[in-house]
């Protein structure tokens, strides 16, 4: 038989548990809301952005996952880049030359440069029309093409890095000394002049995509938080 005293004690414990769960839930909600308030977004494009589609073999949801799959982890500045458009296939890719300013992982040193290839970039729609104007059956002539119409193409809304910008990057070696972003678009985030991390993917895209762990969790935060996490992972890695 449960005594009145024990029953009251049980109720107190239950109420305390409910209170703790409520407080914990509010804390999670508050922290999540605070991150949204701090979120920084800069598209870094003066042109309309067209989202290209791609098949992703893996979605990364932790810094540890990104780090494990990276050959190089570094902070870097884009010192030059080249857009390469293929008008026949209506696609474009960008090769950026990065100067490493801080290295966390990889057989590289500060001030080394690496070439990074990304799908996407800028192209002039007028050049596409000009290309097809020369094809049999086309009724277009060069005089009909009008003013330049520049478009930015980004995989899932993530445009390639921009010359002059600084980034925190997770890179994987491809071939011929060219690197790719880990997860295609997932392993990079911009660093502004105040050492704050900035998303180049809009909040609307992030809300409907599971690709942008870095942007969702670190945009608006000081870079020290990501630095500390990566340094801890590297220090504790058995390799």
C-alpha positions in Angstrom: 0.0 0.0 0.0 1.3 3.5 -0.9 1.2 5.9 2.0 0.0 9.5 1.7 3.5 10.6 2.5 5.1 8.5 -0.3 2.4 9.6 -2.7 3.2 13.2 -2.1 6.9 12.5 -2.5 6.2 10.7 -5.8 4.2 13.7 -7.0 7.0 16.1 -6.1 9.5 14.1 -8.0 7.2 13.8 -11.0 6.5 17.6 -11.0 10.3 18.2 -10.7 10.9 16.0 -13.6 8.3 17.7 -15.7 9.7 21.1 -14.7 13.2 20.0 -15.7 12.0 18.7 -19.1 10.1 22.0 -19.7 13.2 24.1 -18.8 15.4 21.9 -21.0 13.0 22.2 -23.9 12.8 26.0 -23.5 16.6 26.2 -23.4 16.9 24.2 -26.7 14.2 26.4 -28.2 16.0 29.6 -27.0 19.4 28.6 -28.2 17.9 27.6 -31.6 16.1 30.9 -31.8 19.2 32.8 -30.8 21.1 31.2 -33.6 18.4 32.2 -36.1 18.7 35.8 -34.8 22.4 35.8 -35.3 22.3 34.2 -38.8 24.2 36.2 -41.4 23.6 35.8 -45.1 25.3 37.3 -48.1 24.7 35.9 -51.6 27.8 37.7 -53.0 26.1 37.8 -56.4 24.9 40.8 -58.2 22.9 38.6 -60.6 20.0 36.2 -60.3 20.9 32.8 -58.9 19.7 29.7 -60.7 19.8 26.5 -58.7 21.3 23.5 -60.4 20.5 20.0 -59.2 23.0 17.3 -58.3 23.0 13.8 -56.8 24.7 13.7 -53.3 26.2 10.4 -52.2 26.4 11.6 -48.6 24.9 14.3 -46.4 27.2 15.6 -43.6 25.6 16.6 -40.3 28.6 17.1 -38.0 31.9 18.8 -38.2 33.5 15.4 -37.3 32.0 13.8 -40.4 33.3 16.6 -42.6 36.8 16.4 -41.0 37.0 12.7 -41.4 36.4 13.0 -45.1 38.7 15.9 -45.7 42.3 15.7 -47.0 42.8 19.4 -46.2 41.1 21.5 -43.5 42.1 25.1 -43.7 41.2 28.8 -43.7 41.9 30.3 -47.1 41.6 33.3 -49.4 40.5 33.1 -53.0 43.2 34.9 -54.9 42.1 34.1 -58.5 39.5 32.1 -60.3 38.2 31.2 -63.7 34.7 30.4 -64.9 34.4 27.6 -67.6 31.1 27.5 -69.4 29.9 24.7 -71.6 27.2 26.2 -73.8 26.4 22.8 -75.5 25.5 21.3 -72.1 24.3 24.5 -70.6 26.5 24.1 -67.6 29.4 25.9 -65.9 32.1 25.1 -63.4 34.6 27.3 -61.6 38.2 26.7 -60.6 39.5 28.9 -57.7 43.0 29.3 -56.6 43.1 29.4 -52.8 46.0 30.7 -50.6 46.0 28.9 -47.3 46.1 31.2 -44.3 45.7 28.6 -41.5 46.0 24.9 -41.8 44.4 22.3 -39.5 44.9 19.1 -41.5 46.7 18.0 -44.6 50.1 17.8 -46.2 50.2 21.5 -46.9 51.5 24.7 -45.2 50.5 28.3 -44.7 50.8 30.3 -47.9 50.6 27.2 -50.1 48.1 27.5 -52.9 45.6 24.8 -54.0 43.1 24.7 -56.9 39.5 24.0 -56.1 36.9 23.0 -58.6 33.2 23.7 -58.0 30.2 23.1 -60.1 28.4 26.4 -60.9 29.6 29.9 -61.7 28.6 32.9 -63.9 27.8 33.0 -67.5 26.2 35.3 -70.0 22.9 34.0 -71.4 23.7 36.1 -74.5 26.7 33.9 -75.1 24.6 30.8 -75.0 22.2 32.3 -77.5 25.2 33.3 -79.7 26.5 29.7 -79.5 23.2 28.3 -80.7 22.8 31.1 -83.3 25.5 29.4 -85.3 23.7 26.1 -85.3 21.7 24.8 -88.3 18.1 25.9 -88.2 18.6 28.8 -85.8 16.8 32.0 -86.7 18.9 34.1 -84.3 21.6 36.5 -85.6 24.2 38.2 -83.4 22.5 41.6 -83.8 19.3 40.1 -82.1 21.1 39.2 -78.8 20.7 42.5 -76.9 22.4 43.4 -73.7 24.5 41.0 -71.5 22.3 38.9 -69.2 24.6 37.4 -66.5 23.3 34.5 -64.5 24.8 32.8 -61.4 24.4 29.1 -61.2 24.7 27.4 -57.9 24.2 23.7 -56.9 21.1 23.7 -54.6 21.4 27.5 -54.3 25.1 27.5 -53.2 27.2 29.6 -55.6 30.9 29.0 -55.9 33.4 30.8 -53.8 34.3 34.4 -54.8 37.6 36.0 -55.6 38.8 38.2 -52.6 36.7 36.3 -50.1 38.0 34.2 -47.2 36.6 30.7 -46.3 36.8 27.9 -43.9 37.1 24.9 -46.1 37.1 21.1 -45.9 38.7 19.8 -49.1 39.1 16.4 -50.7 41.7 15.7 -53.4 40.3 14.7 -56.8 43.0 14.3 -59.4 45.8 16.3 -61.2 46.3 18.3 -57.9 42.8 19.6 -58.0 40.6 19.6 -54.9 36.8 19.5 -54.4 34.7 20.7 -51.5 33.8 17.8 -49.2 30.1 17.0 -50.0 30.3 19.3 -53.1 28.7 22.3 -51.4 28.6 21.2 -47.8 32.2 21.8 -46.6 32.7 25.5 -47.0 31.6 28.7 -45.2 32.6 32.3 -45.7 34.6 34.3 -43.1 34.0 38.1 -43.1 36.4 40.8 -42.0 35.2 40.6 -38.4 36.0 36.8 -38.2 32.3 36.0 -38.3 31.1 33.1 -40.3 28.6 34.0 -43.1 26.2 31.8 -45.1 26.2 32.2 -48.9 23.0 30.1 -48.9 19.7 31.8 -48.2 17.7 30.9 -45.1 14.8 29.8 -47.4 17.1 27.2 -49.1 18.5 26.0 -45.9 15.1 25.5 -44.4 14.1 23.1 -47.2 17.5 21.3 -47.5 19.5 19.0 -45.3 22.8 19.9 -47.0 23.8 23.0 -45.0 24.9 21.9 -41.6 27.7 24.4 -41.4 25.6 27.4 -42.5 22.6 26.5 -40.3 24.7 26.0 -37.1 27.6 28.4 -37.5 26.5 31.4 -39.6 26.6 34.5 -37.4 29.0 32.9 -35.0 32.6 33.9 -34.3 35.0 31.7 -36.1 36.6 30.7 -32.8 33.8 28.2 -32.1 34.5 26.3 -35.3 38.2 26.6 -34.9 38.1 25.1 -31.4 35.9 22.2 -32.5 38.2 21.3 -35.4 41.4 21.7 -33.3 39.9 19.4 -30.7 38.9 16.8 -33.3 42.4 16.9 -34.9 44.1 16.6 -31.5 42.0 13.6 -30.5 42.3 11.8 -33.8 44.2 8.6 -33.7 45.8 9.5 -37.1 
